[in-house]
């Protein structure tokens, strides 16, 4: 009988100690915006991060993050891949891209054409792989913090795919 109160107290203390770690993985909407090309809105983007994360830490290996792209028109996956490569090549030296090129090729190969209303989700949790899903179906998992930094950088590093969208995602309208 004496052990039951001690056991209950131990469980309470343990759960309180784990609470901050669990809360750190909760992501909140940081910013949102629309990516446009010429006069067409292409997608609505939303960036989710832990609350209070400074801008300087967003792409660091220890920062969980999620980006959701809700398409407003149909696109061929080749156009999505082409746009991604253009930005990646503007942001990174070729030798750095070559270190993750097989993973980038796998990620791009997993992509599908999108229709109006489709939602791509790119998600990274520290210590886990990067994942890409379309309408809730996981298409690809792989890579590491380096790949996550590079691929999220398409929207969050300079020169971004859209400077205006970058500022909106970072919460700097």
N, C-alpha and C positions, 0 to 999 in steps of 0.2 A: 503494500500500500504506500509506503514512503516514496517509492520511485515514481509513481504516477505524477505527482505535482512537479517533481524535478524534471521529468521527461517533458511535460507540457511546457514548463518554463524554458527548457532547452530549445524546443521547437519554435517557440515565440521569438527567442533571441536569434536563432538561426535565420528565421524568415525576415526579421528586421535587418539583419546584416546583408541578406541577399537582395532586399528591396531596391537599394540604389543601383545595383548592377542591372536589375531587370528594367528599372525605369530608364536607364541610359540607352537601352535599345529601342525605346519608344520613339517613333519618328513623328514629327509634326510638319505641317506644310510651311515651308520657308518662303517660297515665292512661286508665282505662276505667270505665264505670259503666252502669247501666240506667236508662232513662227510663220512668217509670210514669205511668199516668193512672188515677185512681180505684184500683181494685184490680188493674189489668192492667199487665203489663210490655209496653211498646210496642216498644222496641228496645234493643239493646246498642250502646253508643257507645265508640269507641276513637279517641284523639287521638295522632297521630304528629308528632314535632318533632325538630329537631336536638338531639343530646345537649347538656345544659348550658345551654340557652337559658333565661334568667330569665323569670319570668312577665310582667314589664313589656315584654318584646320579642316576645311570642307573636303579637300582631296587627299588628306593624310591617311595613311594605312589604318589607323585606329578609329576612323569615323564611319559609322554606318550611314548609308544613303540610299535613296530610291528616287528614280525619275520616271514619271509616267507621261507618255505621249499619246494624246487622244486625237486621232486623225479626223480631219474635216473633209478630206477627199481621198480618192483612191490613188495609190502609188505603187509602182513596180519596185520590187526589192532591189533591183540593180541601181535604181536612182537613189535609194536610201544609202546603199553601200558606196556609191560614187561620191555622194556628199560627205559621208563620214571620212573616206580616204582623203578628200581634198582638205578637210580641216586638220586631220591628223598629220598630214604631210606639211601643213603650214605651221603646226605647233611643235613638231619633234624632228630632230635630225634623223636621217635615214638609218644610221647605225642603231639608234635607240628603237626605232620602229621594227627593225629586223629582229630584235630580241624577243618580240611578242608576235611577230607576223604569223606564225602557225596558229596561234590562239585567235588572232583577229580574223584569219581566214575561216577558222571553224565557226566563230561567232557569226560572221557574215553568211556563211553557207547555211546556217540554221534559220536565217530570216525568211519571212514569207512576204508575198505581196500584201498590201493593206487595202482595205475598203473603208469608206466613210464610216466612222463610229468605232473602228478597231482601236484597241489600246495596247501599245507596247509598254512593258515595264522592265526597266533595268534596275537591278538591286544588288547591293553589296553589303555584306555583314563581315566585320573584321574576323579573321581566322577562318572564314568560309570562302567559297568560290563566288565569283560574279555570276549572276543569273539573268537570263533574258526570257521573258514570257510574252505571249500574245494572247489577249483576251483570257488571261488566267491560266493558260496552258504553258508550262515550262518548255521552251524550245532548246535551251542550251544552258549548261553550267560548266564553268571552268575558269582557269586563270587564277590570278592572285591580286594583291593590292596594286601592283604595277599596272596591270591591265585595267583595273577599275579606275585608277587615277587617269590613265590615258583616255579611256572611253567616256567617262563622265566629263572629262576635259573638253570634249567636243562642244558641250554647252556651257562649261563653267570656266575654262581657261581662255586667255587671249592668244591669238585671235579666235574668238568663238564663232560658231556657225551663224550666230546673229548677235551683234553687240547689244541690241535693245533687249532681246530675250534673255541674254546673260544677266543683265542688270535686274530684270524683273524676277528671274529665278533666285537671285541672291537677295532679293527683297529691297532693292535700291531703285525703285521706280523713278 
